[in-house]
Amino acid sequence: ACLSCEIGKYEESFKASSCTSCESGKFAASAGASTCSDCDPGKFSLGNAASCTDCSEGKYASSTGQSACSDCPKATFSSAAASVCQNCQAGKHNPLVGSATCVACNPGFFSLGAQVNCTACESGKMTSAFGADSCSECASGKFSGTAATLCNDCAIGLHAPSPNTEVCDPCPAGKYSGNTGSSECTDCSEGKYGEIAQSGSCAVCPAGSYSLAGATKCEACPAGQFSSAQSSTCSDCDTGKYSEEAAAVC
């Protein structure tokens, strides 16, 4: 009596005296097979197989009849039985081959997808979340360096008039910023002055002098005039009185 070939084998020719094992990448699921079938994409076999084995996570087989699965390249991943590897999603990256998942970007970094490494936020931008696909710009009055997880307020005496600022600018002489996080500097008021840059306040003009708004120094009252402290103008001496230059009184 003739015997059927067992599963995983096939009859290579009519009236064969023995059965032949299926080659790697093929299988025979039922007894008495006359041929072996190719494994589907996403599967493989090592030979003499009754069925094909799914590619494990992080691997793939893109065509039929594979004897082994290949590692997914960097910046990609796969689940089991994959015929193709998927690109890492936006906000994630993967520096390794053969990965089942991609890793979320750390705060201060982002990715647009399919990246081996995440990209650092540029100066003037930030992100505080894991898995960011973009960075947020720092508002006016704030600044940041690269890979920032937050925007910092400009210090007193400094300002940032535009968003996306890496370094805050000092207020020029004659102006000041008295609070942190300033987007603009304020002119010293009348009767005050700002002699140096990067000031948080303005100084009061002494008696015998005056200043207009935004002054970098006080002007002395001329002879025949006087002023009290923090004056914007000098006053004439009354009839019958006199004064020398820079007088507080007549």
Secondary structure in CASP SS format (residue, H / E / C, confidence):
PFRMAT SS
TARGET T0000
AUTHOR 0000-0000-0000
METHOD secondary structure of the structure
MODEL  1
A C 1.00
C C 1.00
L C 1.00
S C 1.00
C C 1.00
E C 1.00
I C 1.00
G C 1.00
K E 1.00
Y E 1.00
E C 1.00
E C 1.00
S C 1.00
F C 1.00
K C 1.00
A C 1.00
S C 1.00
S C 1.00
C C 1.00
T E 1.00
S E 1.00
C C 1.00
E C 1.00
S C 1.00
G C 1.00
K E 1.00
F E 1.00
A C 1.00
A C 1.00
S C 1.00
A C 1.00
G C 1.00
A C 1.00
S C 1.00
T C 1.00
C C 1.00
S E 1.00
D E 1.00
C C 1.00
D C 1.00
P C 1.00
G C 1.00
K E 1.00
F E 1.00
S C 1.00
L C 1.00
G C 1.00
N C 1.00
A C 1.00
A C 1.00
S C 1.00
C C 1.00
T E 1.00
D E 1.00
C C 1.00
S C 1.00
E C 1.00
G C 1.00
K E 1.00
Y E 1.00
A C 1.00
S C 1.00
S C 1.00
T C 1.00
G C 1.00
Q C 1.00
S C 1.00
A C 1.00
C C 1.00
S E 1.00
D E 1.00
C C 1.00
P C 1.00
K C 1.00
A C 1.00
T E 1.00
F E 1.00
S C 1.00
S C 1.00
A C 1.00
A C 1.00
A C 1.00
S C 1.00
V C 1.00
C C 1.00
Q E 1.00
N E 1.00
C C 1.00
Q C 1.00
A C 1.00
G C 1.00
K E 1.00
H E 1.00
N C 1.00
P C 1.00
L C 1.00
V C 1.00
G C 1.00
S C 1.00
A C 1.00
T C 1.00
C C 1.00
V E 1.00
A E 1.00
C C 1.00
N C 1.00
P C 1.00
G C 1.00
F E 1.00
F E 1.00
S C 1.00
L C 1.00
G C 1.00
A C 1.00
Q C 1.00
V C 1.00
N C 1.00
C C 1.00
T E 1.00
A E 1.00
C C 1.00
E C 1.00
S C 1.00
G C 1.00
K E 1.00
M E 1.00
T C 1.00
S C 1.00
A C 1.00
F C 1.00
G C 1.00
A C 1.00
D C 1.00
S C 1.00
C C 1.00
S E 1.00
E E 1.00
C C 1.00
A C 1.00
S C 1.00
G C 1.00
K E 1.00
F E 1.00
S C 1.00
G C 1.00
T C 1.00
A C 1.00
A C 1.00
T C 1.00
L C 1.00
C C 1.00
N E 1.00
D E 1.00
C C 1.00
A C 1.00
I C 1.00
G C 1.00
L E 1.00
H E 1.00
A C 1.00
P C 1.00
S C 1.00
P C 1.00
N C 1.00
T C 1.00
E C 1.00
V C 1.00
C C 1.00
D E 1.00
P E 1.00
C C 1.00
P C 1.00
A C 1.00
G C 1.00
K E 1.00
Y E 1.00
S C 1.00
G C 1.00
N C 1.00
T C 1.00
G C 1.00
S C 1.00
S C 1.00
E C 1.00
C C 1.00
T E 1.00
D E 1.00
C C 1.00
S C 1.00
E C 1.00
G C 1.00
K E 1.00
Y E 1.00
G C 1.00
E C 1.00
I C 1.00
A C 1.00
Q C 1.00
S C 1.00
G C 1.00
S C 1.00
C C 1.00
A E 1.00
V E 1.00
C C 1.00
P C 1.00
A C 1.00
G C 1.00
S E 1.00
Y E 1.00
S C 1.00
L C 1.00
A C 1.00
G C 1.00
A C 1.00
T C 1.00
K C 1.00
C C 1.00
E E 1.00
A E 1.00
C C 1.00
P C 1.00
A C 1.00
G C 1.00
Q E 1.00
F E 1.00
S C 1.00
S C 1.00
A C 1.00
Q C 1.00
S C 1.00
S C 1.00
T C 1.00
C C 1.00
S E 1.00
D E 1.00
C C 1.00
D C 1.00
T C 1.00
G C 1.00
K C 1.00
Y C 1.00
S C 1.00
E C 1.00
E C 1.00
A C 1.00
A E 1.00
A C 1.00
V C 1.00
C C 1.00
END
